[in-house]
Each structure stands twice: as C-alpha cells, then as structure tokens.
C-alpha cells in the first residue's frame, strides 16, 4: 500500500464518525489541508524508516494550519520547504480560525520538535533518511470555548470507534515503513503503539512531550529527549 493510500483509507473510515458534547467542533486536516499533507508525504514519506515519532493529534496552530504533523508554520515553510493552499473546515470555530500558511500564531510543541530536528540534523533530507513524524489521530477536537479536547478524553463509545480506525492506520504505517522503533511523543501515543503493534522486531518507547503544558518540557526539552532516545538505543 502506498503511503498516501494509508491516509486516504483512514480518512474514509473516520468520515462517518460523530462526536457529542462537550466537543462542538472537529477539524480534519486530511481533508481541508490535504495539499499540505500530501506534499509532506511526497517529499519525505519514502520507505523504509528506522524510527517513527508518533504524536497524539493535530495542534490548532500546527497540523491544523499546514497539514504537517507538529507543523508550525515557519518551520514547515522555511525549513521543510512545504507550502500549499489550505482550505477551511466546513464548521470553523470562531476562536480557532484556519489561516493556513498565513497563520501568525506559533505551535510551541511543533516549534520545539522541529527546532530540535534543525539543530541536530544538517537538512530535512538527513533527518528523513531515518525518521518520520506522524500523528496517531488526524482529528482536532474543540469545546465551545475553543479549548482542545484530546482523543483520550472522548466518551468511551466514540473513543473506541475512532481508535479502531486509527489503530488500523498505525499498523499500516508500520507495515509500510518497517521501522526498528516506534517512539510515542508522550504517554498516550506510546500506549496506543503498545496496544497496536505486536511485532517483536519493533521496539516501542516514549519521549517527553514538548507541550508547554508539560512542566518537564519547559526545562530543556531537547536535553531530555536526546537522553531518552539514546537510552532507547537510537544514536545520532
């Protein structure tokens, strides 16, 4: 299966899902930001990869704007050299507009993750020779006031249907890339990888999430994750 087909299939499987209060708005960048996401896959989605870095779901100023996982606008445009026309969700939250590559707000988690990549690797091509960055869930959930609601906080029935589709997509991604490591960016992604991947040749681990809501991430995130990756056996 080609990598674009993995996400096309995932998109088909989640289109019929519905979500209840307190979720009032759901953004699916696989649809309105498809051009950005497809460019990311085309440029950097060649197989195999040694390491998949797996995030939870899109951030409002990252993948939601660009279609690229952790895709803070500046780094996607200026370093990854990806820029595309981004549409808008059918039902857009007034406090969370989609401005695409005109977005002036910065996704802190994405700035930290891709900032580490820029500091450690000479070029995107050098990084993507070994690594790929993906999200477990492609949907962004928001409450009435604009607050994010993470997938693990959905009601059980809604969560189980969503996870069934995302689990299949993750397994297809592993089958495609044949990685040695799947590393959760945070505990949630690691937990889903453990639940899905039953292949002894694939080592599953976790690094500290770069979110500013994580106190540890605000005290030298790059230092923490380099140590964590090294302890998992991933060298630079």
C-alpha positions in Angstrom: 0.0 0.0 0.0 1.3 3.5 -0.9 1.7 5.9 2.0 -1.0 8.3 0.6 -3.4 5.4 0.4 -2.9 4.7 4.1 -4.3 8.2 4.9 -6.9 8.1 2.2 -8.3 4.9 3.8 -8.1 6.4 7.3 -10.0 9.5 6.2 -12.7 7.3 4.7 -13.1 5.3 7.9 -13.4 8.4 10.1 -15.7 10.5 7.9 -18.9 9.0 9.3 -17.9 9.4 13.0 -19.8 11.8 15.1 -18.9 13.4 18.4 -21.0 14.7 21.2 -20.7 17.5 23.9 -18.5 18.9 25.2 -17.0 18.6 21.7 -18.6 21.2 19.4 -16.1 21.4 16.5 -14.0 18.8 14.8 -11.2 19.7 12.3 -9.9 17.1 9.8 -6.8 18.4 8.1 -6.6 15.3 6.0 -9.4 17.0 4.1 -9.1 20.8 4.1 -5.3 20.7 4.4 -4.8 17.7 2.1 -2.5 19.6 -0.2 0.0 20.3 2.6 -0.2 16.8 4.0 0.2 15.2 0.5 3.3 17.4 -0.1 4.8 16.2 3.2 4.2 12.6 2.3 5.5 13.0 -1.2 8.7 14.8 -0.1 9.5 12.8 3.0 7.4 9.6 3.1 9.7 7.2 1.3 10.3 3.8 3.0 11.9 2.3 4.9 12.5 4.4 8.1 14.3 3.4 11.2 12.2 5.5 13.6 8.6 6.7 13.6 8.0 9.5 16.0 4.3 9.3 16.9 2.3 12.2 18.2 -1.3 12.2 19.5 -3.3 14.5 17.2 -3.1 17.9 15.5 -2.5 21.1 17.3 -4.6 24.2 16.5 -1.5 26.2 15.2 0.4 23.3 13.8 -1.0 20.4 11.6 -4.4 22.1 11.7 -2.9 25.0 9.8 -0.4 23.3 7.5 -1.4 19.6 7.2 2.1 18.6 8.6 2.4 16.8 12.0 3.6 19.2 14.6 3.7 21.6 11.6 4.4 25.0 13.0 4.1 27.4 10.0 7.5 28.9 9.9 9.5 25.7 10.0 7.2 23.9 7.5 7.5 26.7 5.0 11.2 27.8 5.6 12.9 24.5 6.5 10.8 21.7 5.2 10.1 23.8 2.1 6.4 22.9 2.1 3.8 25.5 1.3 0.3 24.8 -0.2 -3.1 26.3 -0.5 -5.1 25.4 2.6 -8.8 25.3 2.7 -11.1 25.6 5.8 -13.3 23.2 7.8 -17.0 23.3 7.0 -17.8 24.4 10.5 -15.0 26.6 11.8 -14.7 27.6 15.4 -14.7 31.5 15.7 -11.8 31.3 18.2 -9.8 28.8 16.2 -9.7 30.1 12.6 -7.7 28.3 9.9 -5.5 30.8 8.2 -3.1 28.2 6.6 0.4 29.5 5.9 -0.8 33.0 6.8 -1.3 31.9 10.5 0.6 34.3 12.8 0.5 32.1 15.9 3.2 29.6 16.7 2.6 26.0 17.7 5.0 25.6 20.7 5.2 21.8 20.5 5.9 21.9 16.8 8.5 24.7 17.2 10.3 22.6 19.8 10.2 19.3 18.0 11.2 20.7 14.6 13.6 23.1 16.3 15.5 20.1 17.8 15.5 18.4 14.3 17.0 21.6 12.8 19.7 21.8 15.5 20.6 18.1 15.3 20.4 17.4 11.5 22.0 19.3 8.7 19.0 19.1 6.4 15.5 17.7 6.3 16.7 15.0 3.9 19.3 13.8 6.5 16.6 13.6 9.2 14.1 11.8 7.0 16.6 9.2 5.9 16.0 7.6 9.3 12.9 9.3 10.9 9.3 10.0 10.1 6.9 12.1 12.2 3.2 11.1 12.2 0.1 11.6 14.4 -1.9 8.7 15.7 -5.2 10.6 15.3 -5.8 13.1 12.4 -8.6 15.0 14.1 -8.6 18.1 16.3 -11.4 18.3 18.8 -12.6 21.6 20.3 -15.1 22.6 23.0 -17.5 25.5 22.8 -15.0 27.9 24.4 -12.2 26.9 22.0 -10.4 24.6 24.4 -8.8 21.5 22.9 -10.2 18.1 23.9 -7.7 15.3 23.5 -8.9 12.0 21.9 -8.4 10.0 25.2 -11.0 12.3 26.8 -13.8 11.4 24.4 -16.7 9.2 25.7 -15.9 5.5 25.6 -18.1 4.6 22.6 -16.8 7.5 20.5 -13.3 6.8 21.5 -13.5 3.1 20.6 -14.8 3.8 17.1 -12.1 6.4 16.5 -9.3 4.3 17.9 -10.4 1.3 15.8 -9.7 3.3 12.6 -6.5 4.9 13.9 -5.2 1.6 15.1 -5.5 0.1 11.6 -3.8 3.1 10.1 -0.9 2.9 12.6 -0.4 -0.8 11.8 -0.5 0.0 8.0 2.1 2.7 8.6 4.4 0.3 10.5 3.9 -2.3 7.7 4.9 0.3 5.2 7.9 1.8 6.9 9.2 -1.4 8.6 10.8 0.6 11.4 13.0 -0.6 14.2 11.5 1.8 16.6 8.1 3.4 17.2 8.5 6.2 19.7 5.5 7.9 21.3 5.8 11.6 21.7 4.2 11.5 25.1 2.5 8.7 27.1 -0.8 8.5 25.0 1.0 7.7 21.7 3.2 5.2 23.4 0.2 3.5 24.9 -1.6 3.2 21.5 1.6 1.8 19.9 1.8 -0.9 22.6 -1.8 -1.8 22.0 -1.5 -2.0 18.2 2.0 -3.3 17.4 2.6 -6.9 18.1 5.9 -7.3 16.3 8.9 -8.3 18.4 11.3 -6.7 15.9 9.7 -3.3 16.6 10.8 -1.6 19.8 8.3 0.8 21.3 9.3 3.7 23.6 8.5 7.2 24.6 10.0 10.6 24.8 8.8 13.6 26.8 6.0 15.6 25.1 7.2 19.1 24.1 3.9 20.8 25.1 4.3 23.9 27.3 1.6 22.3 29.5 4.2 19.7 30.4 6.4 21.3 33.1 9.3 19.0 32.3 9.3 20.2 28.7 9.8 23.8 29.8 13.2 22.9 31.4 15.3 22.0 28.5 13.2 19.7 26.3 16.0 18.9 23.8 18.3 17.7 26.5 15.7 15.4 27.9 14.6 13.8 24.7 18.2 13.3 23.4 18.9 11.4 26.6 15.7 9.4 26.3 16.4 8.5 22.6 19.9 7.5 23.4 18.7 5.2 26.3 16.3 3.6 23.8 19.3 2.8 21.5 18.8 5.5 18.9 22.1 7.1 18.0 22.8 10.4 16.2 
